[in-house]
Amino acid sequence: MSNNAFPIFLSHPDQVGDQINQLIKKGALLLATNALNLDDTPCYLDYKMGALNLHLQTEAESFQLSLNFIEGKSQHRRLYGGGKGQPLAKACGLSKHPEWTVLDATAGLGKDAFVLASLGAEMMLCEQNPVLYALLSDALLRASANEETALIVKRMQTVHVNAIDYLKTLNDIPSARPDVIYLDPMYPARKKSAKIKKEMQILQYLVGHSDENVELLDMALQTAKHRVVVKRPKTAAMLNQTPPSFTVSSVNTRYDVYSL
Protein backbone atom coordinates (compact mmCIF):
# COMPACT_ATOMS: atom_id res chain seq x y z
CA MET A 1 0.00 0.00 0.00
CA SER A 2 1.32 3.45 -0.88
CA ASN A 3 1.61 6.13 1.77
CA ASN A 4 -1.12 8.10 0.06
CA ALA A 5 -3.70 5.31 -0.10
CA PHE A 6 -5.94 4.28 2.78
CA PRO A 7 -8.53 1.51 2.84
CA ILE A 8 -12.16 2.47 3.30
CA PHE A 9 -14.72 0.09 4.78
CA LEU A 10 -18.16 1.02 3.45
CA SER A 11 -21.04 -0.11 5.63
CA HIS A 12 -23.45 1.90 3.44
CA PRO A 13 -21.72 2.27 0.05
CA ASP A 14 -24.85 3.65 -1.65
CA GLN A 15 -24.74 6.72 0.63
CA VAL A 16 -21.19 7.82 -0.15
CA GLY A 17 -20.93 10.93 -2.32
CA ASP A 18 -19.55 11.09 -5.84
CA GLN A 19 -16.35 12.83 -4.75
CA ILE A 20 -15.45 9.96 -2.42
CA ASN A 21 -16.25 7.41 -5.11
CA GLN A 22 -13.92 9.27 -7.45
CA LEU A 23 -11.12 8.99 -4.88
CA ILE A 24 -11.73 5.25 -4.68
CA LYS A 25 -11.56 4.96 -8.47
CA LYS A 26 -8.29 6.92 -8.51
CA GLY A 27 -6.82 4.59 -5.92
CA ALA A 28 -6.33 7.39 -3.40
CA LEU A 29 -8.70 5.45 -1.16
CA LEU A 30 -8.56 1.64 -1.31
CA LEU A 31 -11.77 -0.33 -0.95
CA ALA A 32 -11.66 -2.89 1.85
CA THR A 33 -14.35 -5.55 1.56
CA ASN A 34 -14.61 -6.21 5.29
CA ALA A 35 -13.24 -4.93 8.58
CA LEU A 36 -11.06 -8.00 9.06
CA ASN A 37 -8.75 -6.64 6.36
CA LEU A 38 -8.03 -3.63 8.57
CA ASP A 39 -6.44 -5.36 11.57
CA ASP A 40 -2.91 -4.30 10.69
CA THR A 41 -3.84 -0.92 9.24
CA PRO A 42 -3.01 2.10 11.44
CA CYS A 43 -5.32 4.41 9.51
CA TYR A 44 -8.59 3.65 7.76
CA LEU A 45 -12.02 5.10 7.02
CA ASP A 46 -15.43 3.59 7.57
CA TYR A 47 -18.94 4.80 6.82
CA LYS A 48 -21.36 4.29 9.67
CA MET A 49 -24.28 6.16 11.21
CA GLY A 50 -24.56 8.29 8.11
CA ALA A 51 -21.04 9.74 8.24
CA LEU A 52 -17.52 9.00 7.10
CA ASN A 53 -15.19 8.31 10.05
CA LEU A 54 -11.41 8.27 10.27
CA HIS A 55 -9.77 5.74 12.59
CA LEU A 56 -6.12 6.23 13.50
CA GLN A 57 -4.03 4.02 15.76
CA THR A 58 -0.71 5.41 16.93
CA GLU A 59 1.74 3.77 19.30
CA ALA A 60 0.18 5.59 22.24
CA GLU A 61 -3.47 6.28 21.40
CA SER A 62 -6.48 5.52 19.24
CA PHE A 63 -8.33 8.34 17.50
CA GLN A 64 -11.62 8.67 15.68
CA LEU A 65 -12.67 11.72 13.68
CA SER A 66 -15.72 12.72 11.68
CA LEU A 67 -16.33 16.26 10.47
CA ASN A 68 -19.62 17.95 11.29
CA PHE A 69 -20.60 21.43 10.10
CA ILE A 70 -24.19 21.14 11.35
CA GLU A 71 -23.71 20.69 15.09
CA GLY A 72 -21.07 21.09 17.77
CA LYS A 73 -18.34 23.73 17.54
CA SER A 74 -19.23 24.72 13.97
CA GLN A 75 -22.80 25.44 14.99
CA HIS A 76 -21.72 27.43 18.05
CA ARG A 77 -19.22 29.47 16.06
CA ARG A 78 -21.79 30.08 13.32
CA LEU A 79 -24.37 31.35 15.80
CA TYR A 80 -22.20 33.08 18.40
CA GLY A 81 -18.78 33.56 16.81
CA GLY A 82 -18.86 37.34 16.58
CA GLY A 83 -19.74 37.78 12.92
CA LYS A 84 -17.55 39.88 10.67
CA GLY A 85 -15.92 41.51 13.68
CA GLN A 86 -13.91 38.41 14.56
CA PRO A 87 -10.17 38.38 13.75
CA LEU A 88 -10.41 35.89 10.87
CA ALA A 89 -13.06 37.92 9.07
CA LYS A 90 -11.16 41.18 9.66
CA ALA A 91 -7.97 39.68 8.28
CA CYS A 92 -9.78 38.55 5.13
CA GLY A 93 -11.41 41.97 4.72
CA LEU A 94 -15.02 40.76 4.76
CA SER A 95 -16.35 43.63 6.85
CA LYS A 96 -15.36 46.20 4.22
CA HIS A 97 -15.44 43.96 1.15
CA PRO A 98 -18.27 41.40 1.51
CA GLU A 99 -18.11 40.71 -2.23
CA TRP A 100 -14.55 39.38 -2.12
CA THR A 101 -13.96 35.76 -3.08
CA VAL A 102 -11.65 33.67 -0.88
CA LEU A 103 -9.49 30.68 -1.74
CA ASP A 104 -8.51 28.51 1.23
CA ALA A 105 -5.40 26.87 -0.22
CA THR A 106 -4.83 24.65 2.83
CA ALA A 107 -8.40 23.64 3.63
CA GLY A 108 -7.63 20.77 6.01
CA LEU A 109 -10.68 20.20 8.23
CA GLY A 110 -12.49 23.13 6.62
CA LYS A 111 -13.39 24.93 9.86
CA ASP A 112 -12.16 28.40 8.94
CA ALA A 113 -13.57 28.11 5.42
CA PHE A 114 -16.98 27.24 6.84
CA VAL A 115 -16.85 30.30 9.12
CA LEU A 116 -16.00 32.58 6.19
CA ALA A 117 -18.76 31.03 4.06
CA SER A 118 -21.26 31.50 6.92
CA LEU A 119 -20.34 35.20 6.82
CA GLY A 120 -21.22 35.37 3.13
CA ALA A 121 -17.89 34.77 1.41
CA GLU A 122 -17.74 32.73 -1.78
CA MET A 123 -15.18 30.05 -0.94
CA MET A 124 -12.94 27.70 -2.88
CA LEU A 125 -11.32 24.99 -0.76
CA CYS A 126 -8.15 23.30 -1.95
CA GLU A 127 -7.03 20.09 -0.24
CA GLN A 128 -4.43 17.66 -1.56
CA ASN A 129 -4.61 14.86 1.04
CA PRO A 130 -7.19 12.28 -0.09
CA VAL A 131 -8.35 11.36 3.41
CA LEU A 132 -8.91 14.96 4.48
CA TYR A 133 -10.61 15.68 1.16
CA ALA A 134 -12.91 12.68 1.65
CA LEU A 135 -13.84 13.73 5.21
CA LEU A 136 -14.42 17.30 4.05
CA SER A 137 -16.54 16.23 1.07
CA ASP A 138 -18.67 13.97 3.24
CA ALA A 139 -19.27 16.67 5.84
CA LEU A 140 -20.26 19.20 3.17
CA LEU A 141 -22.59 16.68 1.57
CA ARG A 142 -24.40 16.18 4.88
CA ALA A 143 -24.48 19.92 5.56
CA SER A 144 -25.98 20.55 2.12
CA ALA A 145 -29.01 18.47 3.13
CA ASN A 146 -29.63 20.49 6.32
CA GLU A 147 -31.85 23.56 6.06
CA GLU A 148 -29.71 25.57 8.49
CA THR A 149 -26.45 25.05 6.60
CA ALA A 150 -27.48 24.35 2.99
CA LEU A 151 -27.10 27.96 1.83
CA ILE A 152 -23.68 28.18 3.45
CA VAL A 153 -22.45 25.05 1.69
CA LYS A 154 -23.61 26.44 -1.65
CA ARG A 155 -20.88 29.05 -1.23
CA MET A 156 -18.21 26.36 -0.75
CA GLN A 157 -16.57 24.58 -3.69
CA THR A 158 -13.79 22.01 -3.24
CA VAL A 159 -10.90 20.80 -5.38
CA HIS A 160 -8.60 17.84 -4.72
CA VAL A 161 -5.26 19.09 -6.02
CA ASN A 162 -1.83 20.32 -5.00
CA ALA A 163 -2.27 23.95 -3.93
CA ILE A 164 0.84 25.27 -5.68
CA ASP A 165 -0.14 23.64 -8.97
CA TYR A 166 -3.66 25.00 -8.60
CA LEU A 167 -2.45 28.55 -7.99
CA LYS A 168 -0.22 28.35 -11.05
CA THR A 169 -3.29 27.45 -13.08
CA LEU A 170 -5.29 30.35 -11.66
CA ASN A 171 -2.42 32.76 -12.22
CA ASP A 172 -2.72 32.14 -15.96
CA ILE A 173 -6.43 33.08 -15.94
CA PRO A 174 -6.89 36.63 -14.56
CA SER A 175 -10.68 36.30 -14.28
CA ALA A 176 -10.31 33.19 -12.09
CA ARG A 177 -7.92 34.71 -9.56
CA PRO A 178 -9.48 35.05 -6.07
CA ASP A 179 -9.57 38.33 -4.19
CA VAL A 180 -8.09 36.73 -1.06
CA ILE A 181 -5.93 33.64 -0.58
CA TYR A 182 -5.98 32.18 2.92
CA LEU A 183 -3.15 29.95 4.16
CA ASP A 184 -3.18 27.91 7.35
CA PRO A 185 -0.07 25.74 6.98
CA MET A 186 0.75 23.03 9.48
CA TYR A 187 2.36 24.52 12.56
CA PRO A 188 5.95 23.49 13.30
CA ALA A 189 6.37 20.53 15.65
CA ARG A 190 5.97 21.61 19.27
CA LYS A 191 8.95 21.36 21.57
CA LYS A 192 6.82 21.35 24.71
CA SER A 193 5.88 18.01 26.26
CA ALA A 194 2.19 18.86 26.63
CA LYS A 195 -0.01 16.91 24.24
CA ILE A 196 -1.44 18.75 21.28
CA LYS A 197 -5.13 18.49 20.43
CA LYS A 198 -6.47 15.30 18.91
CA GLU A 199 -7.27 16.90 15.57
CA MET A 200 -3.75 18.35 15.28
CA GLN A 201 -2.22 14.94 15.98
CA ILE A 202 -4.32 13.47 13.19
CA LEU A 203 -3.29 16.24 10.80
CA GLN A 204 0.37 15.72 11.65
CA TYR A 205 0.02 12.02 10.91
CA LEU A 206 -1.72 12.59 7.58
CA VAL A 207 0.17 15.57 6.17
CA GLY A 208 3.04 16.48 8.50
CA HIS A 209 4.91 19.77 8.20
CA SER A 210 5.35 20.77 4.56
CA ASP A 211 8.62 22.17 3.22
CA GLU A 212 6.64 23.90 0.45
CA ASN A 213 5.10 26.58 2.66
CA VAL A 214 7.43 29.35 1.52
CA GLU A 215 6.85 28.47 -2.13
CA LEU A 216 3.10 28.34 -1.49
CA LEU A 217 3.14 31.83 0.04
CA ASP A 218 5.23 33.19 -2.85
CA MET A 219 2.78 31.74 -5.38
CA ALA A 220 -0.19 33.07 -3.39
CA LEU A 221 1.32 36.57 -3.45
CA GLN A 222 1.53 36.32 -7.25
CA THR A 223 -2.04 35.06 -7.61
CA ALA A 224 -4.36 36.88 -5.18
CA LYS A 225 -5.96 40.10 -6.38
CA HIS A 226 -6.07 42.00 -3.10
CA ARG A 227 -4.52 40.18 -0.15
CA VAL A 228 -2.97 37.01 1.24
CA VAL A 229 -3.71 36.00 4.82
CA VAL A 230 -1.44 33.59 6.72
CA LYS A 231 -2.54 32.06 10.02
CA ARG A 232 0.34 31.53 12.43
CA PRO A 233 0.91 30.63 16.09
CA LYS A 234 1.03 33.87 18.04
CA THR A 235 4.77 33.68 18.79
CA ALA A 236 5.92 31.89 15.61
CA ALA A 237 8.20 33.44 13.04
CA MET A 238 6.84 34.75 9.75
CA LEU A 239 6.40 32.19 7.03
CA ASN A 240 9.03 33.92 4.90
CA GLN A 241 11.31 36.96 5.18
CA THR A 242 8.74 39.41 3.82
CA PRO A 243 7.08 41.45 6.59
CA PRO A 244 3.26 41.50 6.36
CA SER A 245 1.41 44.73 5.66
CA PHE A 246 -0.31 44.36 9.02
CA THR A 247 -1.26 41.74 11.58
CA VAL A 248 -4.58 40.86 13.19
CA SER A 249 -4.16 39.23 16.60
CA SER A 250 -6.27 36.55 18.23
CA VAL A 251 -5.92 34.73 21.57
CA ASN A 252 -3.44 32.03 20.56
CA THR A 253 -2.89 32.87 16.91
CA ARG A 254 -2.30 35.80 14.62
CA TYR A 255 -3.11 36.56 10.99
CA ASP A 256 -0.31 38.02 8.88
CA VAL A 257 -1.96 40.06 6.14
CA TYR A 258 -0.17 40.92 2.89
CA SER A 259 -1.97 43.68 0.96
CA LEU A 260 -1.41 43.67 -2.79
LINBELLIN-V903318 format. One record per helix or strand. SS is the DSSP state (a for helix, b for strand). FROM is the first residue (numbers start at 0). LEN is the number of residues. If there is no record, write none. Layout:
{{SS;FROM;LEN} {SS;FROM;LEN}}
This chain:
{{b;5;5} {a;12;3} {a;17;9} {b;28;4} {a;34;4} {b;42;6} {b;50;7} {b;61;4} {a;71;9} {a;82;3} {a;86;6} {b;100;4} {a;110;8} {b;121;5} {a;129;15} {a;149;4} {b;155;4} {a;162;9} {a;173;3} {b;179;4} {a;197;9} {a;212;11} {b;226;7} {b;245;4} {b;252;7}}
